[in-house]
Amino acid sequence: MRVVVIGAGAAGLAAAAALSRHGIAADVLDRNSGIGESWRRRYDGLHLHTPRSHSSLPFRSIPRDWPTYLRRDEVAAYLEDYAASFDIQPRFGVDVREVAPEGVGWRVVTGDGIERADAVIVAAGQNARPNTPHWSGLEDFPGAVLHSSEYRNPGDLDGRVLVIGFGNSGADIALELCEAGRQVELAVRSPVNIVPRDLLGLPTVKLQLLQKILGARVADRITGPVLRLTIGDISRLGLRRAAIGPATQIIETGRVPVLDHGVMARIRDGSIRVRPGVERSVGDEMFFEDGTRAEFDHLVLATGFRSGLADLLPSALHVLAPNGLPRAHGAPGLMPGLYFCGYATRPSGQFRSSGEDAQRIARHIARG
């Protein structure tokens, strides 16, 4: 049996390692030039928001003497070590352009030609393509306009910076810029859930046990008062609280709440000002939904990513949900021999979730 794994990130490596436990060698394809490259290309201050105990891949734990929250280069180093431990040798520089059913197997079209496989595991990640907003006047903005995937560190920007989007990347970048002495404002269009990264000295992700036992909505009702007491009344800060709790948000929408490790303190003390969504711009002046306006030197678009799976699977679009992500994660899939690993968002964190998917897929393939 020939199994092709698309992507040599955490999910792809976990899938290859899990398959090796069943005596199945996977052919791992990746467009990058090396393991961990996609992490090293991101901003310097990037780090995991799940603790070390929830961030290991199957069969090889992150060493206990490593930091609780791994930084960008530490994640890349762990992935390199993981691949070496299981003798996973991806083929790099391979651009997979299309995956399509062919007979009882699959056709994998790359920039180098056509390959065939009995099973394909798509593990290319949710961050394949930057999602960039558009509004009237954006093209005439005179300063730098960087998507979060292009931002590296505060040295890239000076003066007054507007960070658009309040997910975890937006919070990280706004905090980093603020602490580097930049004038920072945050444009936040949608209601949010904000959770302290650590609560009473413990990573908040450990509260997932309640969600497993009681379900997301009941867990949110139990933890809600504590979280509101810890975070406070965000409406006074120009933010709107989401109608559903953080665990429910993850399960029902696939969106992770903002895990606060300092940005809320900066918002409370006025170091970072919150604005509503941008309506339009004229030159360097932004016009916001509440009728206010302000001038900025630079923009950072922390507006997320798209998976790009629709382009990869044009003849199998029915396996994707309207948001472009797979309808079925792990195994079994909606089409024989096609699997998705690492696309589910769960309260336990992305790395652990990817490992769970990988092991389910490997067992399913091994059973034939």
Secondary structure by P-SEA (a helix, b strand, c coil): cbbbbccccaaaaaaaaaaaaaccccbbbbcccccccccccccccccccccccccccccccccccccccccaaaaaaaaaaaaaaaccccccccccccccccccbbbbbcccbbbbccbbbbcccccccccccccccccccccccccccccccccccccbbbbccccaaaaaaaaaaaaaccbbbbbbcccccccccccccccccccccccccccaaaaaaaaaaaaaaaaccccccccccccccaaaaaacccccccccccaaaaaaaccbbbbccccccccccccccccccccccccccccccccccccccccccccccccccccccccccccccccccccccccccaaaaaaaaaaaaaaaaaac
